[in-house]
Amino acid sequence: YRRIYVDGMQTSEHIAIVERAIGRPLKSTEEIHHVNQKRADNSQTNLVVCPNHKYHHLLHMRQAALDACGHAGWRKCTICKQYGPPESMNPHVRYAYHDDCKREYQRNRQLKKENHADA
């Protein structure tokens, strides 16, 4: 991030631009998202204020899904790495997976455990 001076204080350029645009300092929980994901592009139209890190992460997840499969709302299975609609996934707090993938994963894990015990 490019650093600049505002009122004698050093800050990141994108922060200064956003704070000037919204007319107040950013809250400690707020983060700035670059829409086109180019951190050097600090144009006002490329900057979005996120209320917290979780929301900022959600924007990145949705953009990755849109780029990968054309559906921003789809989730990526942590096991097979394929995207699918949320209703076809078993959601977890941090990840999602297909039920079939989870069963196969658990079966393979059990077989591995049994083979290791036999050795």
Residue pairs with C-beta under 8 A, 6 or more apart in sequence:
1 12
1 13
1 14
1 39
2 12
2 13
2 40
2 42
3 10
3 11
3 12
3 13
4 10
4 11
4 12
4 13
4 16
5 11
6 16
13 42
14 32
14 34
14 39
14 42
14 47
15 26
15 32
17 42
17 44
17 47
18 26
18 32
18 47
18 49
19 25
19 26
21 44
21 47
22 49
26 32
26 49
29 51
29 52
29 53
30 49
30 50
30 51
30 52
31 49
31 50
31 52
31 53
31 55
31 56
32 47
32 48
32 49
32 50
33 47
33 48
33 49
33 50
33 56
33 59
33 60
34 41
34 42
34 46
34 47
35 45
35 46
35 47
35 48
36 46
37 63
38 46
48 59
50 56
50 59
62 72
62 73
63 72
64 76
65 71
65 72
65 73
65 74
65 75
65 76
65 83
66 72
68 76
68 83
69 83
71 83
71 85
73 85
73 86
74 83
74 84
74 85
74 86
75 83
75 84
75 85
75 86
75 89
75 91
75 96
76 82
76 83
76 96
77 83
77 84
77 89
77 96
77 97
77 98
77 101
78 95
78 96
78 97
79 97
79 98
79 101
79 102
79 104
79 105
80 98
80 101
82 98
84 98
86 96
88 98
89 96
89 97
89 98
90 96
90 97
90 98
90 99
90 102
97 105
